[in-house]
Amino acid sequence: MGRFFQGGLVIDIGAAALDGFLLLFSAKALLYLMLGIFAGMFFGLVPGLSGLTGLGLLLPFAIGQPPDVAFAFLLGMFAVTTQTDTIPAVLIGVPGTAAANATYLDGFPMAKRGEAGRALSASYFANILGTLVSTVIFILFLPVLRALIDEFGAPEYFVMALLGLVMAGSLAGRSLLRGLAMAALGLLVSTVGFAQNTGFPRYDIGGWTYLWDGLPLVPLVLGMFAVPEVIDLLLRRGTIARASMRAEGGVAAGFLDNMRHWWLLFRCSVIGTVCGMIPGLGGLVAEWLGYGHAVNSAKDKSMFGKGDVRGVIAAESATSAQKPGSVLPTVAFGIPGNAAMAVMLGVFFIVGLRPGPEMMHEKLDLTFLMVWIVVVANLIAAGLCLGLQRWMILICFIRPTVLAPLILAFMVVGASLATTHVGDVVVFAAFGAFGYLCRRADWPRVPFIIGMVLGQLAEIYLFISVERYGFAFTYTRPIVILIELLIFAALAMPLYRRFLGSPARFAREAE
Amino acid sequence: MAALRSLSWWIGVGLGCVALYAIVVASEWSLGGRLFPWFSGFLLLAAVAGHTVLGLARGVETDIEPEATDGGPVPRAWRLKVYGWLILLVVLVPLLGHLVAVPLFVFAFMAANGERLWLSAALAAATLAFLHFVLEGIVHVDLPRGLVTAWLG
């Protein structure tokens, strides 16, 4: 343990943190960050769309850019969707994304009471402070992870990938079997194309050369995640918003609310960070766990659901804290904490980066850059929201018959930018239909995308492990055995979760 | 049997078929080539087999209800119309190419769904301008031309 606290290590991490921060302030990265922020604010605002839709749409424009620019664009977009999704939740009573449902429970009643400005301000500051708390936890964890990762070889990485998949499969959605099946399907889909170890094309459906390079990530992500959301938007038909509350003043009151409830904010940020680190949980669960914790730990519960600012602070700090939290397992072990990080992992491969020791040592500045992007994007978005929220809400009044065809059009174009082959449209359409069916039938899509991205790494690690150690690696290496035990624990998690109770229970309690 | 009427259950059956196909096809490859496909294929098969058998024995959880509007459930005709528009888009693009199909879709969809003609035309023109000037002109993306457009030369 002594090596964690050596002066060299602190300087090393400090220098990487500074380098990462400076990387963000190149003109191009800053420009793309701002574009990403504006796009993210839009996708957070419009109920029915989400950060994942935005990520899919922007992904083609990030490919081909250097890593710092691509990260600034995509992460900047994704980081701020949970800032603006509060605005429709509070002002018109319709959450912008699913991650603002708990905020709506107390934010909307506050708005009805004439405290919309205070609720929104409390939410923005909770977002910023939640992100900062999560960043501090990230920095504290870093030395421990760096030491751990140096002990890892191919067998450890392989079982870690399995752990990530099992956790994603068991936690995302209501059915363990469906989650595991979707994760396995993702792994299987990742094997399409030339085998990395034999150079032999696999599953190319009668020699269709388009498939030799594997299924491209962009049309697949757009199909699986964006198409179902746009279909829902279209099916809703009418304007999402009819009347809006006014949000004026309350900036200082919202900030002071955060200061007054700093201990709650801190606890919920820790909950959010942990949720970010565990694959399959994500913002929705983080938000409800944070909200549930606020309700359960409060002495006076009478105002929850009727406009208690603690509900807003708890939900928002937990949601925002899970984003920096999800960066750590992604860069250290190649295990994405959520679907957005799975897409980011795909970007890693495209720009020539590999998660693992490299991202913890030589490329640590890029790892820090990812966290700084989330922090800076949240700060900028909060400032923009405070100044522009009364006009931003007008976006919610655009009719789906205007919005949806434009989004669909750009989705088709974005899908085709991957290889500019007509096969991209086929993949987009096929996975769009499959994603929509999965959504209707309650088959979780997040484990699929995590499996697909992780498959590329897992196959190499499995091949190296078997070639070098035979199958004995599964029972002769202590860390492998420890991770295997964690896998069994993750398989038992659904039962444990049933014991803990569902997020819906928290909502009912609050109501 | 309730499971036979469940979309969720049939998705499980479909995935089982995919897993079987993947395993059978991979059996002809060398160990290095088939190791991972078999690993993921058998994992998928085991999970969907459990889902299918449990579904028959205990029933499948209800599928998610169709999206509701303010006026109640989404009308079937409107749902089919939306699906039809999406199918039209993905058919038009390979046939006509992005540059023609995408602005045409934007215009046709908006005009057919009650938007004003000038607004539909303006947004279609803006889409065309973005594709031609920004993507092709500035970003130098070579958008696919489409079968009919290529045939016409």
Interface residues (C-beta under 8 A of the other chain):
Chain A: F61 R174 S175 L177 R178 L180 A181 A184 L185 L187 L188 S190 T191 A195 N197 T198 F200 R202 Y203 V227 I231 D232 L234 L235 R236 R237 G238 R399 T401 V402 A404 P405 L406 L408 A409 V412 V413 S416 L417 T420 H421 V422 V425 V426 F428 A429 G432 L437 C438 R439 R440 A441 D442 W443 G451 G455 A458 E459 L462 F463 V466
Chain B: S6 L7 S8 I11 G12 L15 V18 A19 A22 V25 A26 W29 S30 G32 G33 L35 F36 P37 F39 S40 G41 L43 L44 A47 V48 G50 H51 L54 E61 D63 I64 P66 E67 T69 D70 V74 W78 R79 V82 W85 L86 L89 V90 V93 P94 H98 V102 P103 F105 V106 F109 M110 N113 G114 E115 L119 L123 T127 L131 L135 V139 V141 D142 L143 P144
